[in-house]
C-alpha cells in the first residue's frame, strides 16, 4: 500500500485551506508540508496498525499483520483453521458419550465448560454438532 496519494491529498487540502488566508498563509503552508510528510506517514501507519489489531481480535484465532518494507505497507492475513478440518469423533465415541456414563478405558470424569463463540461461528458449530 503506497501512502503517497494520501499524503498528497492532505497536502492539497492544506493548500486549499491556506488559500483562504491569503499569500502569507499559502507560503506558510508550503513551508509546513515538507516536514509534515514524515509525520503524516507515521500517523497513517499507526492508524492502520491499530485497525489490524482490532481486526485480529475479531478474527481470532486468525490474524492480520501490518508489514513495512521500505516505504511500502502491506497486510498479511492468516486465516483461522476451518472448522471442517477438526477431526470428528467416531460413532463409538459418540455412543459412549450419550449412553449415560460409560467411559472408555483410561478416561476420567467429564467436565462442563462454557464456550461463547463469535456469532458468525455459531451456525457452523451447530451444523458440525448435528453431524
N, C-alpha and C positions, 0 to 999 in steps of 0.2 A: 504494500500500500504506500503510494507516494504521497507525501504531505504537502508538496509544493503548491498544488492547486488550492488547498485550504489556506495556506499562508498567504498566497497571492490574493485570495478573496478577502481575507482580513485586511491586508494592505490596501486594497481598493476601497473597502468600506471606511477605513480610517481617512483616506484621501478625500472621499466624498464628504465625510463629516467635517473635515478640516476646511473644505472649500467654502462652507457657510461662514467661517470665521475670518475670511479674507486671506490676503497673500502671506501675512506673517504666520498664520495658523497652518497654511499649506506647507511653508518652508519648515516649520517645526515638525509637522507630521512626516515629512520626507526624512528629516534627520532621525526621527524616532523609529522608523520602520526597519532600519538595518539591525539595531540591537534587539528589536522585538522578534526577529526571525527565529533565533535560537530559543527564546523564551516561549514563543508560540508553539514551536515543535515539541518542546518539553511538556507543555500543558496538554496538548493533544495526546501525546504518548501516555501521560498519566491517566487521562480520561479513558483511553482505550484499554489500558491495563486494569483500571477499576471495573470497566464493563466486562472484561474477560473473567475477572474473579467472580463477579455476580453471576455470569452465565455458568461458570464452573459449579457454583453452589447449586444451581438448578439442574445441571446435567449429571451431578454426582451419581455414580462413580466415574462418569465421563469427565472430560476437562477441556478447557480452551486456554491456550498459552499465547501471549503476545511475544513475538521474537523480533529482534532488531539486528539487521546486518547492514553495516554502513549507515546510510540514512533511510534505508528501506525497512518498513514494518511489515510483518506478516503474522497471520494467525495459524496456529497448529491446533487442530481439533482431534481429540481422542474420544472415540465413541465408547459408550458403556457396553459391556458384553451383552449380547442378545439373550433374552430370557429363554429362547428356544435351545440355546447351547447348554443349558443346565441339564445334567443327567436326571431323567425322570425315574422315580422308584419303580422297582419291579412289581408285578401284580402280587407276588408273595409278600413283599414288604408292605404293600397297601393293605393286604388282608390282615397281617399281624397287627397293624396299627388300628384296625377297625373291629377286631374280634374281642374287644373287651379286656385287654391287658396282657395277652400272650406276648412274651418278649423273646427275641432271638437270643441265642447264647452269647454272653458277653455284653449284652446291652443292660444299661442301668435303668433307673426310674425315668419317667418322662417329665418334662417341664413345660410350662406355658410361658410364652413370651408375647409381648405386644410389638407389633410392627406397623408403622404408619408410612406406607409408600407414597410417593407423589401421585396426584390424581391421574396423571397421564399413564401411569403404570398399572393402576388398579385393575382395569379391564383385562389387560394382558395376563396379570397374575391370576385373576379369577378363571380365565379361559384355560390356563395351564393347570390350575387346581381341578377343574372339571374333567380334564383329560386324565 
